[in-house]
Amino acid sequence: MATVSSIDRVAQAASTANLPISILQMPESTRTAQDAANACGCTVAEIVKSLVFLGADSDAVILLLVSGDNRVDEAAVASRIGEALARPNGRTVRERTGYAIGGVPPLGHASDVAIYIDEDLLGFGSVWAAAGTPNSVFSVSPQALKDATGARVLKMTGEA
């Protein structure tokens, strides 16, 4: 049986979620928000950073979909979701999501993932997210992304 590529898994998950996307493979890396913004021709704020954490008590995978120019206030987010966050290493991210850091998409994960989307992303008409590899991306309406992933809206920064 042939293995399914990371990009194909993202495309299949999007199709299953009725999320029409077109995945682009960029000639340059899109691993960082700045790299992705440069490649996609948009602002850093329009890039969806996929940040993977584990619940410190539950060990559940927590995926934060964050606007590219926001810095997550981990203590504030932990307070809002009711559990402290722990940072997994790269191997754990790959094992638990099915993807390497720098290419973690918002959907199509290897296991159950609790997903939260940055409220700031919802202010854009479209945003760019990782599509399974460090040089693949797709553009999507942030509202459609929220709906397709079942993400809960959350303020990621510390200010009120």
N, C-alpha and C positions, 0 to 999 in steps of 0.2 A: 504494500500500500504506500503510495506516495505521501510525503509529508506536505502539509499545507503551509505556505509561507506566512510570515507575520502579516504582511500586507493583505494577503487573501483572507486571513482570519478577521481582520478589521473590516474588509469589504463585506464578508459574509455576515458579521454581526450587525453592521449598518443596514444591510438588506433585511435581515430578520426584524430589526427595530423600525423598519419603514423609514429609514433616514437616507434619502438620496444624496450620495457623495461621489465625488470624483477624486481619486487619490493621485497625487502628483509625486513623482520621484525627482527630487532636485539634484542638480549636479554638485552642489555644495552641501555641507552638513547643515542640518536644522536642529542640531542637538541642544543649543542654547536658545533662549528667547530672542536674543539679539541676532544670532545667526538666522533663525527662522524669519524674523521680521525683514532682514536684508534680502533673503531668498524670495519671500512672498510679496515684497513691495508694500508693506504695511507698517503701522506703528508697533512698537513692542507691546503696547497695551492690548493690541488685537490678537496676540499670540496666547494660546491656552497652554500654560505650564501644567504638566501632569506630575504632581508631587505625591509620592507614595509614602505612607506612614503605616504603622501598626498601632492598634489600640494597646496601650501599655498594660491594661488589665485583661482585655478580651483576646488579644493577639489577632483581632480582625484586621483585614486589609482596609485601609482608609485612603481613598484617592481624592485629593484636592485638585480641582480644575481651577487654576488661578490666572488672573490677568497677568500678562508678562511683565508689566512694570510694577506689580505689587509684591511686597515682601510679606510673607505669611508671619503673623504674630502667633506662634505656636501655643503660647499660654492662653491667649484670647480664644483661639479656635478650640482648644481643649475644653475651656470653660463653656463654650457655646454648644459643643457636642456631648459634653458630660463625661469625657474620658481623656486622660493624658495621652499624648502622642509619643511614639518611639520611632526613631529613624532606622529603617532596615538597611542592611548592606546590599550591594549590587546583586549578589547571588540570590538573596532572599527576594528582592524585587522581581528578578527573572523567574524564580520558582513559583512565586505566588500570583504574579500577573500574567506570565508567559512572554514578557517583553523586557528588553534591556533598558536601563536608564538612558534617557535621551530619545527614546522612541515609544514610550508608554502611551498608548492611545486612551481615549475616554471610554472605550467600549471594546468588547471581545476578549475579556480577561479569562485566565485559566481557572480562576476560582471566584467565589462570591466577593464582591467589593462594595463597600459603602462609599457612595460618591457624593461629593459636595461641590457645588459650582459657585465661584466667586460672583457676588452680586454685581460687581463692576463689569463683568463680561456681558451682562444682559443689556447694557447700554449701547452695544454695537449692533449694526445690521448683520455683520458677518464676522467670524473669527476664524483663525487657523489653528488646527490641532494636529498632533503627531498621529501618524498612521501605521505605527508598528516598527519602524526602523528610524535610525538617526538622520535619514535624509528623505523621509516620505511624510507628506502632510495632506490635509484636506481642509477645504473651506466649508463653513457651515453656519447657519443661523444659530446664535447662542440659545435662543428659546427652543429651537428644534433639538439641539444637542441636550439641553436639560430634559426635555420631554422623552427623548429616545433612551437616555441613560437612567432616568428616574432620579436624577441628582436633586439633592435638596439645596436650596439657595442659602448661602452663608457669607457673612462678612469675614474676609480673611485678614484684614488689617486690624490693628489695635484700637484705633481711635473710635469714638462713639458713633 
